[in-house]
Amino acid sequence: MAESGGTILDYLTPMPQKIFISSGKIFQVPSKVFLFMEQNVKDKMGILKLKEHLRNLGVVCEEIAHISESKGAGKGIILSKKAVLFDHQEAYKLIVERNSISVIGSDDVGLHYGLETLCQLLIFAHRLQKREEPVHIPACQIVDYPNFLYRGVMLDISRDKVPSMETLKRLVDIFSSLKYNQLQLYMEHTFAYQGHEDVWKDSSPIRPEEMRELFEYCQQRYIELVPNQNSFGHMHRWLVHPKYKVLAEFEEGVDHGFSMVPEPYSLNPLDPLSLVLLKDLYSQILACCPGARYINVGLDEAFELGMGKSKKECEEKGVGRVYLEFLLKVHKLLKLEHPELTMQYWGDTINNYPELIPDLPKDSVVLDWGYESHHPFERNGKEYSSSGLPFYVCPGTNSWNSISGRTDNMIGNLRSAAIHGYSQGALGYLVCDWGDHGHWQTLPVSYPGFLVGAGFAWNVSTAEDTQWDNEYKVNPAFIERTGKLLDLLIFQDKTLTMGKVMLDLGNAYQKTGVEMVNQTVLWRSIMFRKFNPTIPPQFLPKIKKLEETLLYIEKVQSRIDQADLETEDSSLIKQEVHLTAEMLKFATKVALLYVPLARAAIESESMDLDNSKNNQGVNKYPPLSTAEREKRLTLAHELSGLLGKYKYLWRRRNRKGGLKDSVVRLDHLLNCLSE
């Protein structure tokens, strides 16, 4: 990790690979600065951003086209490209001297990243230095390049939030500033495919012209928009319609967990018409992404493979072999129709059949996803690399199934992916932000994962330097620094408050004394199935812990209004964070009501013990007392108010489609509490 000598350089994110300090020297930002450029400099967006930050400091920037005119012209910023100076792609040098700042890129992308680093230094100088001091940048030389060649974010826009174009562009700007270079929009049914209107008509989908607009917007910011369409499991949004039901593996439907009713869920891998459908979908979405190099075809979580039409084939060949054969068919389809493309696919199914990994196509990319701090990235990476397979590590923001995130687990998950992915030669690092079961989390809950993941993917040594205490919690110093960076770079909070609030809300799950995989017990408390919570018996929290959790959330929420944000969406962010805290408190109160009832059911042996195996919680609860019924009605009234806020805030960032699906479970909960 670079040594920056206790200055604003300490806050650079991602942290550069090397920083050399010129002790005692500074570049004092003048009232007027000259901008000199070589003719081959093309980064219009980066230059506009630099000028904007200078303007915010009251600096007049005069652009001069030729570097040759820089001598004797006064303080200047010099932009150039010199590939021969670098051994890495996307590399840059940033040299700060008394009278000049030079940004030298190995290529267009490297120069862009150098400009992003300079913009950060201007932000930090403005925000962190004492007002009585002139704004300045320490004299230094930065030599920087990424450890992972591909650094991306995947946004779930199918369960159930489809962001507005304004929201998507705002996120692209954030990702570009954090030096991500890929973006994926996870799709099941939310692209407006021509000829398939029945599937997407109620989802407010991304339309082809919007996809083309976003593709170009990303390109201008050196981000590659990778087309994404799931193609095996997660096809229930298609297969519930009569026109497509014939393509289902199990037409009668299965309880797949992503809906409250059984549905056909996966394509039949033996039906040639499954490939006919996929061919059409791929061709339509790829037409909106000219020059795309990759496509993510998903192929994950085909839960009922071997249960229906492929049962005989799976009994003869094995489930893993039937899965592999379908994967190879999809790969062949893409190579015939789009030979320039590289196929990406999720690795969860094939990881269960390691003996088949050597048979995977070597010109495809495996995406190894896992969202716990203990996910076996190292083991899986060794399997892929030993077979000569390119692969990405795919950790996550941990925002979903949680209401407020899981801060410490998120950091551990991102950290492990970076360290083990890099050591095993992973090609890329993809931060996933899912929306399982209604996408109840607000957007600010995902920001910490985006920021931390960007830092680890660019400079793996910063992940290695992240310290942990003996209880496997993140060192408080790392949390404090991350909170400040969120405030400086995303929330623009003058009080440096909101970032730490988000991280603290994200650790509310730990206060319950119960930790679950890919979810939290508070979120599970309000996931009602039939008429009761679905907390498995082995995860029932103690009442004292719940009471402590409620007090903790209230204390964290009391700090929200101390924040003084300067973003365009500052009021919206505060409302979203308040809603996050309110939903956490509500979930805690529901748990306080129902956990004693669940324990009473266990003690009276009226519980169906088999339910602990199917993860659905206590089956039979004792009758409620009069006082308990009154508490339940009070909770119903509280939820009714929260639903109003939830629907209002949804529309501020997202399209209308999907909202109805998102609140189905909350409406069901409201009915349960009201009856």
N, C-alpha and C positions, 0 to 999 in steps of 0.2 A: 504493500500500500504506500502511496506517495506521502512524503513528509512535507507539510505545508507551513510549519512554523507558527501555528496558533494565529492565523489570519482568516480573512474571508475565504481564502482558498480551501479551508477545512470543510466548507459547506458544499463544494462542487459535487453535483450529482448528475450522472455517474462520476465517481471519483476518478480522475485521470490516472493513467498508469505510472507516469513519472512527473514530478514537479521539482524544479530546481529554483531555490530562492536566491535572489540577489539582496543580501542583507542590507537593510537601511535605506534602500532605494524605492521610489514610488513613481507611478505615472499619475500625476494630478490631473483630473479631468478638467479641461479648459472650457471656456464659454463657447469656443468655436474649434471644430476639429475638421481636418481634411480627410477624405476617404479616397485612397488611391487603389486602382484595380488593374490587373492585367486584362487584356482583351478577352481571354478565354474564361473569365469568371462568369458563371451563368446563374448563380443562386439568387434570383430576384427576391424570393420570399425571405431568405436569410438576411439580405441587405435591408429590406424594408423593416424587418423586425429590429435589426440593430439601430436603424435610424429612429425608430419609435422609442426605444429605451434611452437613446441619447436625448431625444426631445423631452422625455419625462424628467430628465435631469437639467433641463434648460439649456442644452447644448445645441448650437447650430452646426449642422453637418453639411459641408460642401463637398460634392462629389467631383473628383477629377479622374479622368479615364486612364491616364497613363502613369505608371509607377515612376517613370523617368523624371517626372515633375515633382517628386516628393522631397528632394533635397532642398533645404532652406525654405520650405513652404510653411513651416510651423508644425505644431503637433498633429500627427496623422495616424490613421489606421490603414495598414497596407494589406491587401488581399492578393494571394497568388496561389498557383498550383505548381508543384514540382514533384512528379512521381519518383524521380531518381533518388530523392532523399529518404524514401520510406521502404520498409520491408513488409508492411502490412496493408491490407485494403482498408478503406474508410479511415485512414490515419490523418493526423494533423499535428502541426506544431503551433503553439501560441507563445510569442515572445513579447514580453512587456518590458520596455525600457523607459527611461526618463521622458523622452520626447516622442516615442512612437510605440505602436502595438502592431505586430506583424502576425497575420494568420495565414499559414501555409498548409494547403491540403494536398494529400497524395492524389486526390481525384475530386470530382465535384462533391461527392458525399462527404469526404473527409473535410473539405473546406466548410461545408454546411455545419458539420459538427463542431468545428473550431469556432464558427460564429455563434453557435448555441452556447458554447462555454463562455465566450466573451460576454454574451448577453446576461448569463447568470452572474458573472462577476460584477456587472453594472447594477444588477438587481440587489446583490448582497451589499455592495458599497453604499447604495442608496438606503437600504433598510437597516443595516446593522452598524454602520459607523456613526459616531457621535455627531450630532447636528452642528456643533461648533467647529468641527473639523472639515476641511475641504474634501470633497469626494475624491477618492483615490483608489488605485489598484496597486498592490505590491509588485515590484519588479520581479519577474520570474520567467522561467522557460518551462512550458508544458509540452511533453511528448506523449501523445495519446493514440490509442487504437482499441478496438473491441476484442474481447476474448472469444465470444460466440459470434460467428459470421452472421447468423440470422437471429434477430431478437424481436419477438412479436407479442401481440396481444390478441386473444380471441374473445369477442363479445357475443354472448348468447342473445340473439334477437328473435328467438322462437318461443321461449318460455318466460314470460309472455310479452315482454316489453319490446316493441319495435321503436327504436329511438327516432325522433325527428331528425331531419337533415341538419338542423342547427346544432342539435346535441352531438351528432356524429362528427361534424366538422370541429366542434369544440374539443372533442376527445382526440381527434387526429392532431390538432395543434399541440395538445398536451403530450401525446406520444412522441411527436417529432422533437419537442423540446427535451424529452428524456432519452433521445437517441434510439428509440425503437425504429426498426426498418421494415416490419411486416405487420399487417392487420388482417384478421379474419372475422367475418360475420357468420356465426354459426346459424345454419338454416335447416329447418325441416320443411316448413310450408309458407314461409314469409317472403318469398320472392314471387312477383307477379308473372308466373309462367303462362305464356299464351296457350290456350287450349285446356287449361287446368283451373279455370276460374272457380269451380265449386270448392276447391281445396283452400284457396287463399282469400276468397271474397270478403270474409268477415275479419281478416287479420290486419288490415291496413298495411299491406306489404311494401317492401322496397320495389319500386318499379324500374324497368330497364333503364329509363333515362336518368333516374336517380343513381343507379349503380354506376353508370358511365360517368356521371358528374363526380361521384365520390372517388372513383378510380383515378380520375384526372387530378382531383384535389389532393389525394394521397401522393401521387407522382410528383407534384410540385413541391412536396415536403419530404421527398426521398423515402417514402413509405410505399411498400409493395402491397397492394390489396389482393389477397389470395382468395380466390373463389372457394366457397365451402357449401357443400350440400350432402347431408347424411343420406345413406344409400342402402341400408340393410335393416337394422333395428331403428327405433325412433321414427318409424314411418306411419304411426297410428293416425296422424292427422290426414293422411291420404287414404289409408285402408278402411277407415270408417265409412267412406262414401261407396255406394253400390258400384260405381264405375271401376273402382280400384280393388274392391274387396277380394275379387277372384285371385289377385296377386299375393294374397296373404299366406303366410305359412300356416296360420291357425285361424281360419275364418270365424270360428265361434268366439274368439277373443280370449285374452288372458289378463290377469291382474298384474299389470306391469309397473305399478307404483307411480306413474306420472299422470294418472287420471283417477277419478273416484269410482269409475265403473270399468269392468273388463272390456277390452277392445282388441281387435287384431292389431298387431304391433310390428311384426317384421315381415319383410318380403320373403317370398318363397324362392330360395336360391336355385331351385331346379327348373323354374319356369322361364323359358326364353323371353317371355313378355316383360319380365322384371328388368331385363337388360334393355329392352326397347324403350321402356319408360325412362330409365336412367340416361340413355343416349340422348333423349330429347331434352331432359333437364340440363345435362352438362352443356350441350350445344347452345342452349339459350342463355345460360348465365355466363359462359365463356365469351359469348359475342359482346358482352358489356365490358369485358376486361381485356382489351387488345394487347397482345404481347405478354399475357400472363405466363409465368413459368411453372407454377404449381397449382394444384387443385386438391383440396381436402375432401375426400369422399366418405369420411366417417367410418362406416362399417363396424361400429361398436355396439355392444350390449344387445345382441340378437338373442334375447332371453329364452324364447321358445323354440329355438333351432332344435330340430329333432323331435318335437312334440306333435307335429302335424304332418304336412305333406312330405316332409323330408325324413320322417321317422324311419322308414325302411332303409333309406340310403345311409342315414347316420348309424343305424344298427350294424350295417354291413361294413362301412368304411371308418366309422368313428366321427363324432361331432366335429373334432378339430380338422379332419381331412375335408369334410364337406364345406366347412367354413373357408378353408384355404382355397378350395377349388372355385368358390364363388369370388373370392378376392382376386384370383388370377383371371377370371372371366372379366371382371371390371377393369383390371389392369390392361388386358388385351384390347378391350373396347376402346379405352382411352388412347392406347398406342396407335390403333388403326385410324381413329378419327382425329386425334390431336397428338401427333408424334413428338411435338416439341415440348409437351407437358411432362412434368414429374408428378406422380400420384403420391399423395400423403394419406395416411389412414391411422386410426387409433390402434394402439397395441394391446388393449386389455384382453381381448379374446385369445390372440395368438400367444400371449404370455402364459396362458394355461396349458399350452401344448409346446413346450420348448423344443421338443424333438422335430417340430415342423418349421422352426425358424430358419434353418438353412435353405428351405425350399421357397422362401419369400423372394420376390423379384428384387434384384440388386439395384435396379434403377428406380426404386420407389423409396419413400421415407416413412419410417415407423414413428408414430407419435406416442411416446410413453407417458401417459397421464397418471397422476396420483396426487392426492391433496392432503396427506398427512405428513408430519415431520419425519415419520419413520418409513415412508414409502421406499421400496427397494430400487431406487434409481441406479445404485451401483451395480447390483446383481443383474438387472435387466440390461443396463448399458454394456456389461461384459458379454452377455448373450448376443446382442446385436453386433457389437464391434468384432467379436470373434467370427461371426458369420459374414462379415464384410457388408453389413447393412447400414446405410445412413439413417440417423435417427435424431429426433428432437427430444428433449426433456420438457415436460408440460406440467408444471406446478400450477397453483391457483391463488386467487385473491382471498379465498375462503369466505366470500361475502354471502353466498347462498346458504339456505337451510340454517340460518343463524340469526337473522334480523339485523345484527350489528357487526358481523364478522367474528373471526377468531384470531386476534392479533398475534399472540405468541406462536400458535401453530402455523399461521400464515408465514411468518418470518422463518420459522424452522423448515417449512416445506420449500419455500423459495431458496433458502440457503442450501439445503441438501441437494436440490436439483442442480444448482450452479456448480457446487463442488464436485459432485459425482458425475454430472453430465460432462463437465470440462475434462475431468481426469480420464473418462472413457471415450473422449473424442466426439461428443455429440455435435452435430452440424448446427443445431439451433436450440433456442430456448423460448418457449411459448407460454405466456402467462394467461391462464384461462379464467374467465369471469362468467360463471354459469347463472342460470335463473330458475333452477329446479323448483317445482311445486309453487308456482305463482310469482316468482321474482319479487318477493316482498321487500327486499332490501332497497334502500334508496341509493342513488349513484355515489354520494360521498363515501359510503361504506367501502367502495371498491378502490378509491384513490390510494390508500396506503399500500395495497398490493401492487398497483401499477408502479408506484414510485420505488418501492424496495426492489421489485423484480428487475426494473430497468438498471438499477445500480449493480446488482449481482451479476446480471447477464453481460454487462459491459466489462466489469472489472471483478473477476472472481475472487481476487485477494480480499475484497471488502466483505465477501461472504465468509471467507475463512477467518477474518478478523472479528466477526460478530461474536461477542462473548456470551456465554451462558452461565447461569449460576448453578448450584448443586441440586436445584429442584427443576432443572430443565426449563427455566424461564429466561426470556431474553434479558440481557443486561440492561438495567435502567438507563444507562448512558446512551445506548443505541436507540432506545425508545424516545428519549428526549431529543436527540439529534433528528430522528425521523419526523417527530412532531414539528420541529422548527422548519424542516425542509418542506413539509406539506404546507405550512403557513406561508413560507417565502415564495414557493413556486406554483402552488395551485390555489390555495385559499386567499392569498395576498392579505393575510391578517396582520394588521399593524401591531396587535397586542401579543402575537405569537401564542394564541390560545387554542384555536379550533383544531389544529393538527393533533395535539395531545388529547383533546376531548374525543376525537374519533378513535384514536388508539386505545384509550381507556374504555370507551364503550365496547370496543372490540374484544376486550378482555373480561367483560362481564360474565362470560361463560365459565371462567375459572372460579368465580366467586361461589358458584352453586356447589362446588365440590364434586361435580360430575362432568366427565369428558367423554364425548361420543365421537364415533368416526363419521366425518363428513356432515356433521350437524351439531346442534347444541340442544341441551335438555329444555331450555326456555322456548326455543322454536318448536320443539316436539310437544310442548305443553299445550300449544294452541292448534296443533295438527290433529283435529278430531276425526276419528273414524267411527261411524255410527253416532253414538251419543257421548263418548268419553275421550279423554286424551289418549294418545298412543305411546306413552312413555313405557318402554319395556320395564318389567319389575326390577331387574338388576340395576337399573339406572335411576330409580326413584331418589331424588335428593332429600336431604334432611331439612326439616322445617326451619331450624336455626340458620342454616346456610341460605335458605331462600329469603329469610328476613334480612340477613346481612347483605344479600345481593340487592334487594329492593332499596336499602339505604345507600348502597354504593352507587346505584344508577341515579338516584335522586341527587346525590352529591355531584356526580359528574355533570348531570344535566344543568345544574345551577350555574355552571361556568360558561354555557353556550352564549348567553347574551353579553358576556364580557368581550366577546370577539368583535373586532371592527374590520370587516372584510371590505376589500376594494375591487372585487370582481364584478362583472356585469350581472352575475346571478347571485350576488351576496345575500339578498333577502331570501331567495329560494333555498340556498344552501342551509341557512339557519332554520328555515321551516322543515326541511328534510331531516336535519339532525335532531330537531325537537321531536319529530314524528318517530324517528328511530328510538329515541329514549322512551317515548310514551308507549310504543309497542313492546319494548323490553319490560317496562314496568307492568303493563297489562298482562303479558305472558307470565311474569312472576306471580302476580295475584291469582291467575288461574291455577298455577301450580300449587300455591298455598291453599286453595280451596280443595283441589282434587287429590293431591298426594296423600293427605290423611285418610281419605276415603279408599284410595287404592291400598294403603297399608292395612286398613280395617278389613278389606276384602281378602287380602292374603291371609291375615290372621284367622279369619273365620272360615278359611278353606273354600270359599265360594269362587275362588279364581280358577280359571282353566289354565293349569300350569303349562299346557302345550303352547300357549300364546307367547311364552318367553322365547320359544324357538322361532316363531314366525314374526317376532319383533313388532307385534301389534298392541302390546300392553295388556293391562288388566281387562278381563272380559266382563265380569259382573261386579257392579258397585252396589253398596248398600243404599237404602233410601236416604234422601237428604232430609235433614231436620228443617224446621221452619226458618231458623237463623241461616242455615246454609242455602236454602232456596232464596232468601232475601239477598244474600251475597251474590248469588248467581245472577239475579235480576239486575243488581247494581253493575255487575261486570257486563251484562248485555247492553245496558245503557252506555257504558264507557266505550264498548266496542262500536256501537252505532256512531258515536262521535268520531272515533278514529277512522272508520270507514269513509266518512265524508271527507276528512282531510286527505286520506290515502288516494281517493279518486281524484281530488282536485290537484294534488301534487303530481300524480301520474301524468296528467294531461299537460303539465308544464314542460316536460322533457320528452314525452313519448306520444305515439299515435294512439287513437282511441281503440283500435283493434287489439285484442288480447286482454283488455281490462276486465271484461266479463269473465273470461277464463281465470284470471288471476284472483278475483274475489269470490269464486265459487266456494272455496274452502272456508273463507272468512264468513260468507253468508251462511254456510252450514253451521259454523261455530255459533254465529249469532242466533240461529234458530234453536240450537241445543241449549244455549244459555237462557233463552227466552221462554222455553216450554217448561 
